[in-house]
Amino acid sequence: MLPLASTTSRTVNLTYQASEKHGEQLAQVRFALTFGPADPTTRGMHAPIVPPVVSGPTIPVTYDLRGVRNVSNPTLLVSEPGRVNPSTGFVYRPIYSLQLSALAGTVQVPVSALQGGGIYGINIRFGNVKGSPLNSDFAYTRVAPAGSARPPAPLLSQNDSKPGHFLEVPYGGSFQLSWDVSGTENADGATLEVSAAGPGALNNWNPFNNPNGSQRDQNGADTGSAAFVPLPGVKGTVTLNAKKLGLAPTMNHVVRVLPTRSGDADGEAGEVGSAAAGEASEVSTITMDGVLATDSGFANNGFGIDQHGNRGFLTSQQQLANGTVLTSLETFDQTTNAILKTVGSQKNALYFTNGWGIWGGSVGLFGLVDLNTSANAYNLLNLANGTAGRAWTPPSPDTLQIGEGAANQVDDHAAFLAYDSTAPSNSTAWRLLTSDIAANTFGPLIDLSPAVTSMGFPVFSGIGQNTATNQASTPATDFNNFCGPPTIVTVDLGTGTLSSFPAVTSGFAYGMAVDATTNRAVVPTICDGLAGIYDVGQKTGVAVNPKGSVNLYPAIDATRGLIVMDQVVPADFGINNNAMSSAVVMDERGNVLATIEQFFFFNTFLTIAANNLQLNPATRTAYTLGPGQQELAPFNY
């Protein structure tokens, strides 16, 4: 038998034989197999040995690096609670380290240096090869400094419903929470903790960073809990308001209770005057609606926000299991976000808007397409009483496809992108249509094709309108040169005169908004992740960095000179395990003033040529789409 480790080469003589079924030898060959020298070390290292549960002041960690190759400056590492190894979070951050002076032994990790109770991962970083760290396997221990008993998850109910672990409440609604930590030894109180909103960019539906923890989730790096509220006694029922607790509309939160005992908090569960009596409970789930249609359909076919009142409307659509499509048109109150009235409901049809829903004078406009015939019909909408008004009848309904409408609540003189299906090619098909909506009158079609003759396959995506200069602006991108710079096309709505200038960013344009006060416009682009801010009158622009990426649906608050855009990927993606989609607020010089991170724009198809972020500057509120585009998400900017 050859030794596994040797300073010299080792040779094995082998004989291979081929035989028939009955043993007759058909062929035979002999050869030597030589193994080179091998040292008695291994490239990997087993996990250190730790107790499964620790209730004392230290964690004993036994390790053995003898026989491990490439050992250099070995260091013991302890994870954050809950983020026990690099697989349990996009970002892995050890919170405790200890330089090891011997190749084998037992060291003590002080529990006081950790973040309270919870499950921790412990490993040893024992070397480095060509810039890549060498790590042992992980060992796991449950730290339970105040005892390992865990109370049951709190129960949630509303309006005398049966208490359970899942609850959906309307916007601003109240609910009942029942808890019981009486089974935890020494507990004489409890604290309710509401998690950060989810799901995050990593599809995490339970955002608590320290499950089984004994203190508030606030590690200083990942988004922490939204609320931490002392409860009266070890068990009972309280009524709470979802909005006052800080729940993000349309998003998912989980709630838990932490048992406490009177005494110095010492950095653990509860407010000053209470300390952890045990680990946090399991969780229950609660969601506060935003604007949810009464038929619970999807809200991605368009909506409208009145900037001069407190009404709005949304369109809803869904397909049943039997294939039937249901659709509805509903008005809502911007103060309560409650549905006021169902204006209409249909089967096998779709209510929609053309990317913008309300013009000056609170004039609403909606469309209805028959899914059997593909015929479109448009009507005005009376927001005040929630009724459909007179028909709006654009020209050539069989051949002129009405596209996105420009944001305008100054008057009812509208500008729409349009597409002429009778044109010989895509390059010559793009038009601009103007209309006095309330009067149902239309200006002559303006041909946009002279501005994009150099493009192989032009696509206009976004339109802005300046009522002060009577001008519309729209970015055009050559789809055949997807990451090339767009062209900004301006149109005099009185004369139809076209002008254009090159954009200062690169890639397909994801919308446009224009400030009629300053005549500045914003256009985000996909390939470079930037946005161009333009002086439309001077035909100049500057590229700005909104920090996040995939910026779309730009909107402008002309009262304050603010730009607001949705961001699919937030600026802190990669450094925050609970990172979420966001809305970025900038001034018109491109300075990022705020990032509102409480949305989820992943796992769904986000349409272009739509104003799916709309503002009401009078109340400084905004509306965009919730997860899966199933409802509208209101927020303050």
N, C-alpha and C positions, 0 to 999 in steps of 0.2 A: 504494500500500500504506500502510495506517495504522500509525503507531507503536504498540507495545503500551503504552508509558508516555507520558503527556501531562498537562500542567497544565490543558488546556482540553478541552472536549467535542469528539468526533470523530463525523462523520456519514458513513454509507455509503448510497448510493442503490441500492435493490434492485428488480429486475424479476422477477416470477414469471409463467410461461407454462404453460398447460395445452394439450396437443396430443394428437391421435389417434396411433394406431400409425404411420400413414403420413406424419405430419408436419404435417397440417392443424391450424392453430392454432384452439383453441376459446375460450380466454379469456386475458386478460392483465391484470396489475395492477402498478402502480409505487408504491413507498413508500420513505420514508427511515428508516433505523435509526440512532439516535444513542447513542453510548457516552459516559458521563461521564468526568471526569478520573480518571486512574489513576497512582499513584506506581510507581516502578520497583522495588518490593520484593515479597517473597513471604511468605506466612504460615507456611510450613513451612521446615524446615532439614534438609539432608542429613546423614547420619551423618558424624562425623569420620573421618579416615583413620588407621588403625593397622596395624602389621605383623601378619600372621596368627599368627606364633609369635615369642615373645620369650624369649631366653635370657640377656640381659644384665641390668644393674642397673636400667635404666629402660625405660619404654614411651613412645616418641615418639608424640605425638598431634597431628595437623595438622587445623586447623579453619578455617572461613571463615564469618563472620557477616555479611559485607557483603551488602547486598541483602535481609536478613531483617527483617521488620517486628516492631515491639514489643520490640526488644531492651532489656533492663534487667537489670543485675547478672548477666551470664552466668556460669555455674558449670559446670565440668567435673565429671562424676560417674562413679565406678567402682563396679560392683556387687560383691557377694560372689561368690566363685567358685562356679559352678554355677547360682546364682540370677541369671542374666545379664540379665533384664529382668522387668517386672511380670507377664509371662505364665508365668514359670517358678516361681512361688510365690505363695501367697496374700498374703504380706507381702514387699514389695520394700524392701530396706535398702541403699542405697549405703554403702560403707565408706570411701571416699576422695572428697574434694571439693577443688577448686582454683578460686579466683576468677580469672576471665580479665580481664586489663586491656586487651587489644587486641581489635579486631574480627576479626583474622585472625592466624595464626601457628602455631607448633609449640611445644608444652610437653612437659615430661618428667614422667612419673608414676613415682615411686620404687617399685620392686618390693618393697622392704623394708617399705613401708607397707601392703602387701596381705596376704592370708592364704595365703601359699605358692603352690604351683603350682595350675593349673586354668584353666578358661575364664572370662573376665571380659567383662562388657558395659560399654561406655563410651559415654556420650552427653553432651549439653550441655543444661542447663536455661537457656534464654536469656531468659525473661520470664514475665509473669503477666498474665492477662486476667480480670478479675472473679473473682479468687480461684482461678482454675484455672491451674496451671503450664503453661508452653509448653516442650516438649521436642523435641530433634532425634531423628532416627532413631538406632538403636543400631549401633555397630560392635563387633566381637568379636575378641578376641585370646586366644591360648593362651599362658599364662605357664608356661615350663618352665625354671626357674632351674637345675636340676640335670641337665638333659638331657631330651629328649623321648621317650626310649625307655620303653615300657610293658610290663611283664611280663604273661604270660597270667593269666587268672583262676585262683585255686586250685581244686583238685579235691577233692570230698567223697565219702566212702564209709563204709560200716559193715558189720562182720561179713563181710569179704572180698567185698563187692559191687563191681561195676565202678565205678571213680571217675567222677564226672560233676559237672555244675554244679547239680543239684537234689537235695536230700536231706531226708527226713523221719525224725526219730528219736523214739523213745518218751520219755515224761517222764523226765528225769534220765539219759537214755542217753548213751553215749559214741560218738564217731565219729572217723574219720581225715581229716586235712587234708593234702594234698600241695601244695607250692608250688615255684616255680622262678623266681628273679630273676637267674639267672646271666647272662642276656643284657643286663643293665643295666650299663653301664660304671661302674667304680669301686665297685660294690656289693659289700660283704662280709658283709651280713646282711639280715634282713627282719623286718617287724613285721606281725602279723595284726591287722586291725581288723574288729570286728563292729558293724554299723549299729544305729541305734535300731530299735525294732520298727515294723512296718508291717502292713497299710496304715493310713495315717492318715486323718484326716477328709476329706482331699482326694484319697483313693484313690491315694496315692503308695506304690508297691511297692518303690521303691529310695530309702530315706530319707537316703542320704548327701547332705549339703548341698554338698559340694565334690568332685563327680566329677572325675577327672583330678588330684585334689589331691596335695599332697606332705606334708601334715601331718594330724594327727588332726582329725576332724570335731567341733569344739566351738567354735562361734562365739559362744556366750554368750547366744543368743536362741532358736534352735531346738533341740529335743531332739537331743543329740549322740550319738556312738557309745556302744554298751554295753560294749565291751571293746577293749583295746589291748594286745596281748601280743607281746613279743619272741620271735622264732623262732630256732632254732639253725642258723645258716648261711644260705647263699644258696639252697639247695634241700634238700628232704627231705620226710619224712612224720612227723607227730606225732599222738598220740591226745589228744583233748580231751573234756571233759564239758560237755554242752550247758547243764545247769543251773548249773554253776559259772561258765560264761562269762557268765551273766546273760541267757540267752534267755528271753523272755516266753512262757509256754506258749500254744499254739494260734496264735501270731502268726508273721509272716514276718520273717526277718532276711536281709540280704545281707552277704557277707564279701568282703574284699579283702586284698591284701598290698601293703605299701609297701617298696620296696628301700631299704636304709640303708647308710651307710658310717661307719666309726669316726671319731670326732671330736666336737667340740662340737655338741650338738643345735641350739642357736640357735633354738629355737622351732619347729623343723620335725619331720620324721617321726622316730619312735622315742623311746626314753627318753633320759635324760641320758647322754651318751657316744656317741650315734649321731645322724647327720644324714641328711637325704634324699639319696638317690643318684639319684632319678628319680621319676616320677609313679606314683600308685597303679595297681594292676592293674584290669582289669575285675572284675565281681563274680560270685559264685555264690550260690545261695539255699539257706537251711536253715530248717526249721521243727521245733520241739520240740512234740510232742503234749501235750495235757492229759489228760483222760479220754476216750479214743476207743473207741467200741463196737467189738467184734470184727467186726461186719458193716459198719462204717463208715457207719452211718445217721445221720440227724439226731437231735439230743438235746433237741429243744424240746418234747417231750410230757410232760416232768416228770422229776424226780429227787429223791433224798433223801439227806441227810447226817446220819449219826448223831452227835449231840453227846456221847454217852457211850461211844463206842468209836471204832474206826478203819475202820469199814465205811461204804459208801454204795451206792446203786444208781442206775442210769439206765435210761430207756426209749429205744429207738432205732426209727427208721422211715425207709423210703426207698421210692421207686417206681422199678421197673425200666423199661427202654425198652419192654417189651411190655405195660406197664400193671399188672403184678403188684406189689402192695404187700407189702414184707417188714417185719417188726417183731420186736424182741427185748427181753428184760428181762435185765439183767446187773448183777452186784454187782462192786464194786471196792474196793481197799485205799486208804485216804486217805493213807497214808505214801508209797507208791510210785505211786499213781494208776493202777496196773495192774489190768486186768480179772481178777477171780478166778474167776467162773463165769457161764455163760449159764443163767439160771433157766428161760427158755422162749423159743421162737421160733415165729412163725406167719406164714402167708401171708394176704393180704387181710383183715388185722385190724390193730388198733393197741393196743399197750400204752400206758398213760398213768397220770398221777397227777392228783389234784384240787388241784393247786397246792402241796400239801404231802405229803411221802412217809413220814416217820418220826415216830412219837409216843413217849412215855415208855416205858421198858422195851425200847427198840430194836424197837418194833413197826412193821413196814413195812406199807403198804397200797398196792395198785396195782389198776388196772382194765384190762380188755381189751374192746374194742368190735369186734364182727363187722361188717365193712364191707358185707357182703351183706345182713344183716338189721337192722343198727343196734342190735342187742341188746348191753347192757353186762353184764359180770360182774366182781365184785370179789373179791379174795382178800388175805389177810394174807401177809406175806413174812417168812420167818425169815432175818435177815441173817447170822446166825452160820454156817449151813450152806448158805445160798443155795438154799432150797427154798420153794415156794409152800405156804401153810398153808390153814386153813379158809376157807370162803366168808364174805364180809361182805355181808349182804343188806338194804340199806335199803328202806324201805316204798315201795309204789306205783312199781315200777320203770318202768312204761310211761308214767307221767304226771309223776313228780317227777324233775326234772333236778338232779343233785347238782353243786353248783358248788365254789367254792374253799374249801379247808379252812384253818382258822387255824393258825398256827405254834404248836406245843406239844410240847415233849419233857420236860415235867414228869411227865405221866401219859398214859393212853390215853383220856381223856375228851375227845372231839373235838367241834368245832363247825364246821358247814359252812353256807355259803350254799346255798340251793336255790330252784328255780323251779317253780311248779305250773302245768303247761300246761293244766289244766282251768279255771283262773281266767278270769273274763270279760274281763279286760284286763291289760295289763302293770302297771298301777298297783296291782293287787290280787294279783299272782302271786308276790311275793317272800316267801320263808320262811327260817327258820333251823332246821337239824336238828342235834340232839345225839346222840352215840352213845358207848357204851363199846365201843370197837372190838374189843378182844380177846374180850369176852363176846358180841359181835354183838347188843347190845341198843340200843334207841333210845328217846329221849324224845319227848314230843308235839311236833308241828310248831309253831313259833312264827311267827305272822303278823307280818311287818314292815310291811305296808301302812299301818297307822294312823299311822306316823311320817312318811309321805311323801305324804299326801293332797293337799297343795298342789302337787305336781309333776305336770307333764304327761306325762312319760315317764321315770320314775325308773330309775336303774341303780345297783346296788350293786357296787362294784369295790374289793375288799380287805376283809379281816377280820382282827381281832386278838383274842386271848383272854388273859384274866388268870385263871390258875388259883387265885390267892390270893383273889380277890374273887368267883370263879365268875361272871364277866361276860364277854360278848363285845362288841366294838365294830366298827362297819362304816360307812364313808362312803357316802352316797348322793348322786348328782348327777342333776339334771334334764337329760336329753339335749336337751330342747327349749330349754334355757337353758344351753348347753354351757359358757360361760365365767362362769356365775354361781357363787356360793359353794356348796360341798357342805353337806350336813347330816350331822353325826356322830350316829349312832344307837347307843345302848347297850342291851344286853339282859341282864337278870338270867336266867342259865341255869337257876336253880332254880325261879323263879316265872313266867318268861316276860314280866315287866314291861318295857315299853319306856320309854325316855327319849331325848331328843335335844337338841342345841344346834347353833348355826351354826358352820361352819368359819371360820377367819380368813384363808383364802386363796381364790383364784378359779380355777375351771376344773375339768375332769374329774379325778377322783382316780385316781392311778396306784399304788394299793396302800395297805396299812396295816400297821404293826407296833406291838406293845404290849410294854412292859417290865413284867413282873409284879411286880418289886421296887418300882419307883417309881410304878406305875400311870400312866406317861406313854406317850403314843402319838405316832406321826409319820405324816403323810399328805402326800405330794407332790402338787402339782396342775400341770396342763399349761399353762393360759393365762398365768399370771403367772410361771411358772418357780420358784415358791417352795415351801416346805414348811411345814405347820403342826405345831407341837409342842404337845400338849395334856396338861393335867392332867385325866384322865378323871373322876376323882372330883369335882373342883371345877367341871368343865365350862367350863374356861377354856383359852385357847390363845394362842400368839404365833407370828407369821409370821417365818420365818427364810430367809436366802438361802444356798443351798448353792453358790453361785457359778457352777456350770455350768447347763445347761438340759436339759429333758426328763429329769427325775429320776424313777426308777421302781424297783420291786422293793425297797422298804425292808426292812431287817432290823435287829434289835437284839441287841447283846451285853449281856445284863442283868448279867453278872458285872462289867463295867467301865463300864456306863452309856454305851455307844457306839451310834451310829446309823451304818449303812452303807447306801448307795444306789448303784445304777448311774446313770451320767450319759451320755446319748447324745452331747451336745455339751459338751466340757470347758470349764473356766473360761478357758483360754489360747487358745481358738479365736479367730483373727484377729490374734494376735501371735506364734504359733508355727507355722511351716510344717509341722512334724511333729506337730501336735496330734492326740491320739487320744481316743476315748471313755474314760471313767474310772469309778472307784468313789470316792465321796467319803466320808470318815469324819468324823463330827461328834460332839460331846458332846450331852447332852440339853438344853442351853441354846441349841443351834444354832451353836456355834462350830465352824468348819471346822478340823479338826486335821490332816488329810492328804488329798491327792488322789492316787490311784493310777492313773496314766494309761498303760494297756497293753491296751486293748480296742478292738473295732471293732463297734459296734452299728448301723452304717449298712447300707443296701442289703438289709434283711431286715424281715420283719413281726414286731414284738415283741408277743407276746400280753399281755393284761392278765389279771387274776384268776388270777395265778400267782406263786409265790414262786421266781422264777428267779435270785435271789441268796440263798444260804443260808450260815450261819456255823457254825463249830465253835469256840466260845469256849475250849474246853480246849486247843486248839493254836493259837488265834488265826489260823486259816485260813478261807478262804471259797471258794465256787464260784459261778461264773456262766456265761453262755453265750459260747462263742468265736465267731469270725467265721462268719457264715452259719448260726449255731446248729448247727454240725456236731459239736461236742464240748464238754465242760465245761472251763472255764478256771479252774484253781486259782490262788489268790494269798494272800499274807499281808497282814493289815491291822493 
